[in-house]
Amino acid sequence: MKEIDANKNAWNTLSKDHYHHFKERLKKEDTLLNEHILKELGDISSKTLLHLQCNTGADTLSLARLGLSFVTGVDLSDQNIYYANQLKDDFQMNQVQFIESNVLTLSDIHQETYDIVFTSEGVLGWLPDLKAWAKVIFEHLNKGGFFYIYDSHPFFHMLDQEALIQRRFQHKYDYFDQNADYDEAIGGYASETKYAGNYWWNHKISDILNALIEAGLTIEYMHEFDTLFWNNGGMTEVKKGLYQYPEFKNKMPFSYSIKAIKK
C-alpha cells in the first residue's frame, strides 16, 4: 500500500534524531510516560506487554522500568527498530525485544500472547484499517488481559491547528471523512521537521470503540482529557508532559484513553 510505504519512509527520516533525543531524556528521567498513562495502567509489575507502534523504543523502555517481566515493541520503520535496539543496549534492558512489522500484519510473523497490549501518543492516525488493528490486539492478548490506548482526540484533529494556536476555534477537516490526509512534512517535536510525504487517517471515536468490540474485547472505560501530550503552540505545561490552552480548559477534548478486556 503506497500510503503505508510512504509513512515508513517518512518515519525513517526521524529515527536517528529521535534516538538521540530520547536517550538523553532517559538518562535523566525514570519514565517518559505521562501522569494519565501511569495512573490508568496501575501496577503492572511482573506482567508481559506488547507495545504497538513503539517508535524508537523510549516508551517501551519506560514501560519496562515499571517492573514488567518481558516487553516486545513493534514498529513499521526499520530504522526505528534499529535505533530501538541501540537504546535497549545503551540501558542494558535485556527483558525487552523489538520487532520490525506493520502492526496490521504482525500475526503473520509473531504469535506470542501477552498480559497487556499497549499503544499511545500519536498512533492511530497512521493506520488505515482499525478492524485489522483490533483483530491483532485480540489475537495477542491472554485471556483476562487488557488493551490500553492513550491518544490525541479525533475532535481535536478536525480543527485548524494554526487558528487554534491563535485561540480561534475553526473547523478544517470533516469528522466523517474516511480518506487519508496528505502532508509533505513530519516531525518537529523530538527532531527538526523533515520533508517526507506521509498520510494520516482521522478515525472517529465510534470506529475505534466498535473495532475493539467487534474483535471480541469488552470496553472497561473511555476517558477524555482537555490536555495534550505535546505543545501544539502557545500551550501551557500544566503537568509533566501534559499541555493545555487555558482558554479551552474544560471546553473541548484534546486526548482520550480506552481500556478493553479480553474475557
C-alpha positions as CSV (number, residue, x, y, z in Angstrom):
1,M,0.0,0.0,0.0
2,K,1.6,3.3,-1.1
3,E,0.4,5.2,1.9
4,I,2.0,2.7,4.3
5,D,5.2,2.7,2.3
6,A,5.3,6.5,2.4
7,N,4.8,6.6,6.1
8,K,7.6,4.1,6.7
9,N,9.9,6.2,4.7
10,A,8.8,9.4,6.5
11,W,9.4,7.8,9.9
12,N,12.8,6.5,8.9
13,T,13.9,10.1,8.3
14,L,13.2,10.9,12.0
15,S,14.7,7.8,13.7
16,K,18.3,8.9,14.4
17,D,17.2,12.3,15.8
18,H,14.6,10.6,18.0
19,Y,17.1,8.1,19.3
20,H,19.5,10.8,20.4
21,H,16.7,13.0,21.9
22,F,15.1,10.2,23.9
23,K,18.4,8.7,25.0
24,E,19.3,11.9,26.7
25,R,15.9,12.1,28.4
26,L,16.0,8.5,29.6
27,K,19.4,9.3,31.3
28,K,17.6,12.0,33.4
29,E,14.1,10.6,33.8
30,D,12.8,7.3,35.2
31,T,9.9,7.4,32.8
32,L,8.7,9.3,29.8
33,L,5.1,8.2,30.3
34,N,2.7,11.0,31.4
35,E,0.6,11.0,34.5
36,H,-2.6,9.8,32.9
37,I,-1.0,6.7,31.5
38,L,0.8,5.9,34.7
39,K,-2.3,6.2,36.8
40,E,-4.5,4.2,34.4
41,L,-2.1,1.4,33.9
42,G,-1.7,1.0,37.6
43,D,0.6,-1.7,39.0
44,I,1.8,-3.8,36.0
45,S,4.9,-5.3,37.6
46,S,5.7,-8.9,36.6
47,K,3.4,-8.8,33.7
48,T,4.2,-9.2,30.0
49,L,3.4,-6.4,27.5
50,L,3.2,-5.9,23.7
51,H,3.9,-2.3,22.7
52,L,2.4,-1.5,19.2
53,Q,3.9,1.4,17.2
54,C,6.8,1.8,19.6
55,N,8.8,4.4,17.6
56,T,12.5,4.2,18.7
57,G,11.6,2.4,21.9
58,A,11.8,5.2,24.6
59,D,8.3,4.5,25.9
60,T,8.9,0.7,25.6
61,L,11.9,1.1,28.0
62,S,9.8,3.4,30.3
63,L,7.2,0.6,30.5
64,A,9.9,-2.0,31.2
65,R,11.1,0.2,34.1
66,L,7.7,-0.3,35.7
67,G,8.8,-3.8,36.6
68,L,7.4,-5.8,33.6
69,S,8.8,-9.3,33.2
70,F,9.0,-9.0,29.4
71,V,8.2,-6.4,26.8
72,T,8.0,-6.6,23.0
73,G,8.0,-3.4,20.9
74,V,6.7,-3.4,17.3
75,D,7.1,-0.7,14.7
76,L,6.8,-0.3,10.9
77,S,10.0,1.6,10.5
78,D,13.2,-0.5,10.1
79,Q,15.2,2.5,11.3
80,N,13.1,2.9,14.3
81,I,13.7,-0.7,15.2
82,Y,17.4,-0.3,14.6
83,Y,17.7,2.6,17.0
84,A,15.3,1.0,19.5
85,N,17.7,-1.9,19.8
86,Q,20.5,0.6,20.2
87,L,18.6,2.2,23.1
88,K,17.9,-1.2,24.6
89,D,21.7,-1.9,24.6
90,D,22.5,1.5,25.9
91,F,20.4,0.9,29.0
92,Q,21.0,-2.9,29.2
93,M,17.3,-3.7,29.1
94,N,17.5,-7.5,28.5
95,Q,13.8,-8.0,29.2
96,V,12.9,-6.0,26.0
97,Q,12.9,-7.1,22.4
98,F,11.9,-5.2,19.2
99,I,10.2,-6.5,16.0
100,E,10.0,-4.7,12.7
101,S,6.5,-5.1,11.3
102,N,3.4,-3.4,10.1
103,V,1.2,-3.9,13.2
104,L,-1.7,-4.8,10.9
105,T,0.1,-7.9,9.8
106,L,2.0,-8.7,13.0
107,S,0.3,-12.0,13.4
108,D,1.9,-13.3,10.2
109,I,5.3,-13.3,11.9
110,H,4.6,-13.2,15.7
111,Q,2.2,-15.4,17.6
112,E,3.1,-14.8,21.3
113,T,0.4,-13.6,23.6
114,Y,0.7,-11.0,26.4
115,D,-1.0,-9.8,29.6
116,I,-1.2,-6.3,28.2
117,V,-1.3,-4.7,24.7
118,F,-0.4,-1.0,24.8
119,T,-0.2,1.9,22.3
120,S,0.0,5.6,22.9
121,E,0.6,9.2,21.8
122,G,0.0,9.8,18.1
123,V,-0.5,6.3,16.9
124,L,-3.9,5.5,15.3
125,G,-3.8,8.1,12.6
126,W,-1.0,6.2,10.9
127,L,-3.2,3.1,10.4
128,P,-5.8,2.8,7.6
129,D,-7.7,-0.3,9.0
130,L,-8.9,-0.3,12.6
131,K,-10.7,-3.7,12.2
132,A,-7.4,-5.4,11.3
133,W,-5.7,-3.5,14.1
134,A,-8.2,-4.6,16.7
135,K,-8.0,-8.2,15.5
136,V,-4.3,-8.2,16.1
137,I,-4.8,-6.8,19.6
138,F,-7.3,-9.6,20.4
139,E,-5.0,-12.3,19.0
140,H,-2.1,-11.2,21.1
141,L,-3.9,-10.8,24.4
142,N,-4.0,-13.6,27.0
143,K,-7.5,-14.3,28.4
144,G,-8.1,-11.8,31.2
145,G,-5.5,-9.5,29.8
146,F,-6.2,-5.9,28.8
147,F,-5.6,-3.4,26.0
148,Y,-4.8,0.2,26.7
149,I,-4.6,3.2,24.4
150,Y,-3.9,6.9,25.1
151,D,-4.0,9.2,22.0
152,S,-5.0,12.5,20.6
153,H,-8.7,13.1,20.2
154,P,-10.3,12.9,16.8
155,F,-12.3,16.1,17.6
156,F,-9.1,18.0,18.1
157,H,-7.9,16.8,14.7
158,M,-10.9,18.4,13.0
159,L,-9.7,21.8,13.9
160,D,-7.4,24.3,12.1
161,Q,-4.2,24.0,14.2
162,E,-2.9,27.4,13.2
163,A,-6.2,29.0,14.2
164,L,-6.1,27.1,17.5
165,I,-2.7,28.5,18.3
166,Q,-4.2,31.9,17.9
167,R,-7.1,30.8,20.2
168,R,-9.6,30.7,17.4
169,F,-11.9,27.8,17.1
170,Q,-12.1,27.0,13.4
171,H,-13.2,23.8,11.7
172,K,-10.9,22.5,8.9
173,Y,-11.4,18.7,8.5
174,D,-14.5,16.6,8.2
175,Y,-15.1,14.3,11.1
176,F,-16.8,11.6,9.0
177,D,-14.3,11.7,6.1
178,Q,-12.5,8.3,5.8
179,N,-9.9,9.4,3.3
180,A,-6.3,10.0,4.4
181,D,-4.9,13.5,4.6
182,Y,-1.6,14.0,2.9
183,D,1.2,16.1,4.4
184,E,4.7,16.8,3.0
185,A,6.3,17.3,6.4
186,I,6.7,15.2,9.5
187,G,8.3,15.6,13.0
188,G,9.1,18.8,14.9
189,Y,8.7,17.5,18.5
190,A,11.9,15.5,19.0
191,S,13.5,16.3,15.7
192,E,13.7,19.2,13.2
193,T,10.8,19.0,10.7
194,K,11.7,16.7,7.8
195,Y,10.2,16.9,4.4
196,A,8.8,13.5,3.5
197,G,5.3,12.8,2.2
198,N,3.0,11.0,4.7
199,Y,-0.6,10.0,5.2
200,W,-2.9,10.4,8.3
201,W,-6.4,8.9,8.9
202,N,-8.5,10.7,11.5
203,H,-10.7,7.8,12.8
204,K,-13.8,8.9,14.6
205,I,-14.3,7.6,18.2
206,S,-17.2,5.3,17.3
207,D,-14.9,3.5,14.8
208,I,-12.3,3.0,17.4
209,L,-14.7,1.6,20.0
210,N,-16.6,-0.5,17.6
211,A,-13.5,-2.1,16.1
212,L,-12.4,-3.2,19.6
213,I,-15.9,-4.5,20.4
214,E,-16.3,-6.4,17.1
215,A,-12.9,-8.0,17.7
216,G,-14.3,-9.5,20.9
217,L,-13.0,-7.1,23.5
218,T,-15.1,-5.7,26.3
219,I,-14.7,-1.9,26.9
220,E,-14.0,-1.2,30.6
221,Y,-13.8,2.6,30.1
222,M,-13.2,5.5,27.9
223,H,-11.8,8.8,29.3
224,E,-11.4,12.2,27.7
225,F,-8.9,15.0,28.7
226,D,-8.6,18.7,28.0
227,T,-4.8,18.3,27.8
228,L,-2.5,17.3,25.0
229,F,0.8,15.3,25.2
230,W,2.8,17.8,23.1
231,N,2.8,21.6,22.9
232,N,0.8,22.4,19.9
233,G,1.9,26.0,20.0
234,G,1.4,28.5,22.8
235,M,0.2,25.9,25.3
236,T,0.9,25.9,29.0
237,E,2.5,22.8,30.6
238,V,0.1,22.1,33.4
239,K,1.7,18.8,34.5
240,K,4.9,17.0,33.3
241,G,4.3,16.2,29.6
242,L,0.8,17.5,29.5
243,Y,-0.1,20.8,27.8
244,Q,-3.3,22.9,27.8
245,Y,-4.7,26.0,26.3
246,P,-6.1,27.8,29.4
247,E,-8.8,29.4,27.2
248,F,-10.1,26.0,26.3
249,K,-9.8,24.3,29.8
250,N,-12.9,22.1,30.3
251,K,-14.3,23.2,26.9
252,M,-13.1,20.6,24.5
253,P,-11.3,17.2,24.4
254,F,-7.7,17.1,23.2
255,S,-6.9,13.4,24.1
256,Y,-8.6,10.2,25.3
257,S,-7.9,6.8,26.7
258,I,-9.6,3.4,26.4
259,K,-9.2,0.2,28.3
260,A,-10.6,-3.0,27.0
261,I,-10.5,-6.5,28.4
262,K,-10.3,-9.9,26.8
263,K,-12.7,-12.0,28.8
